[in-house]
Amino acid sequence: MIRLKILATADSHFGFLYGRTAESRKVYSKRMFKAFDTTVDFAVRNEVDLFLHGGDMFNRSKPDKRIISKAYELINKLTSQGIPFVGIPVNHDKSILPETLLSHFNSNLHLQNKFSEVRIGSITILSFPFNARNPNNTFRKVAREALRKPEDQIIVLCHQLFDGAVFGPHQHKFTNRPDTLDTSILPENIRIVISGHIHRAQRLQEGRIFYTGSLERTSFMEIIEPKGFLIFDLDKDAIDIQFVENKTFPMDVLEIEIGESDPLSAHLNSIEVETDIRTLIRIVGRTLSLDEIRYLWSRFPAKEYPYLSLSPKRPNVKLKSLYNDIDIPFMVA
């Protein structure tokens, strides 16, 4: 087996919008593309042999044509340098990637809208779209296909929930669920399984399953997580893995606990919010009245605080603390 350098990423969510104004949403959309463009530049500069995308390329099932064109333009930037691209559609993409002429005329572009096999050098890639109903059936099919090719070195590319995956600031672990997968059923010639879906980069199940993580944060639940992509160096006897971190949009969470008799205004007047940082203010401790909800939003007008999120959004909703016992820096960049 010739040594291969593989870049793996997922969850680029092209078309994802965030912000309270049209301008802020435009800025954040550009950030998502910039993160991917930086990754493509890294791949070209470091002469990787293969670029894998583990799904959720787009944020919606029917993205705007401009979003599609811009995404495929960046992918073409990669494939035109002779680097094969393999991508799969998943839950946000509704299990089909938009059609493009590139897929018919570019031999380096592989958009796998069904269970598929791609041969790149000495590696066989088995990939399949997101399966929510019965992923274990699909995984058994992967195992059967691998057994038919005992001499092949196989990588599985998917977008599923694997047993032991960890998510969120409180380290929630997915385990023993009907939709979680276990790699123990796979034959030994499947070297690694690369997946999107969980936005935190992690290695599971005795080092066989890898979540690449996302290139940019899409949720405040991801605030403690570094973002980036994985580089795999594969040869016959070893796998070397490197996590390459991306610079991300600054993010901050402010949890304000108020008592039953505390006026909301007294707490809000004492805090400072950066206007160019993606910030979440959560009011915990008691429910808010409709008038307090209205005051909360009027206190932070959209034009002055375009990247601010406020919670709760409705009266009579009591929030529990999510972040106060988590060690979060003042700002996560």
Secondary structure, DSSP 8 states (H G I E B T S, - for coil): ---EEEEEE----BT---SSSHHHHHHHHHHHHHHHHHHHHHHHHTT-SEEEE-S--BSSSS--HHHHHHHHHHHHHHHTTT--EEE---TTTTT-----THHHH-TTEEE-SSSEEEEETTEEEEE----SS-HHHHHHHHHHHHHT-TTSEEEEEE--EETT-EETTTTEE--S-TTEE-GGGS-TTEEEEEE-SSSS-EEETTTTEEE---SS--SGGGTT---EEEEEEE-SS-EEEEEEE-----EEEEEEE--TT--HHHHHTT----TTSEEEEEEESS---HHHHHHHHHHS-TTT-TTEEEE--STT-----SSTTS---S-B-
